[in-house]
Amino acid sequence: MILVREDLCDFCGVCVSVCPPDCIELREAEIRIDHEACTECKLCVYVCPVETLEYVETSHERAV
C-alpha cells in the first residue's frame, strides 16, 4: 500500500504524471490515492522529490 505523508507534500504533481493507472489526484492542498485502482508499481514513490509517498506491505500481501 502507498502511504501519503501530506505534511511533506509540495503538490508538485510529479507522482500524478508517472502513475500508470492514473489513481493519484491532487487538489488544492490534498493528495489522494485510489487504493482500489493502484497497482503498487511504486513509480510514484521513486519519483517523489520530497519523499511524501512511502510503500508499506500490508498483512494481506505478506500472507500471499
N, C-alpha and C positions, 0 to 999 in steps of 0.2 A: 504494500500500500504506500502511496506517496503522501507524505505529511507536509503540511504548509505551515511555516513559521511566519505568519503575517507581519509580525513586528520587524522582520528583516527585509521584507519585500519593498523594492523601489518601483514596482509596477512598470518595468521596462518593456515587458511583452516578449522577451526572447523565448521563454518557455512556450508561449502560445504559438509562436512561429514554427517551432520544431515538432509539435505534438501531432503524430500521425492520425490518431482518431479524433483530433480536434475536440478534446474533452476538458480543456482548461479555458476558463473565462475570467477576464479581468474587467472589473467595473471601477468606478471612481477610486475607491480605497479598499478594494476587496478582491481576493483571488479565490476562485472556486474550481475544484476538480470534480468531474463527474466520475466517481469511482466505479460505477457500473460500466461505463464506456472505456475506462482506462485499461490499456493492455500491459501496463507496467514495463514498458520498454526502457524507462529511465532516462530517455533523452533530455527531458526537462531538468532532471536532477543534474546531469552532466553539464548542461549549458548555463545554468543559473549563475550569474556573476556574483551574487551576494549570498549564495548558499541558503536560500529560502526554502527550497524543496529538499526533502530527505526521503529515501526509500527505507522502509522497515518491513520485515517479514511479519506476516500475521500468523497466528497459531494454526489457522487453516492451511496456509501454504506449507508450513513445516510438516504437517501431517501427511501431505500428499506425496 
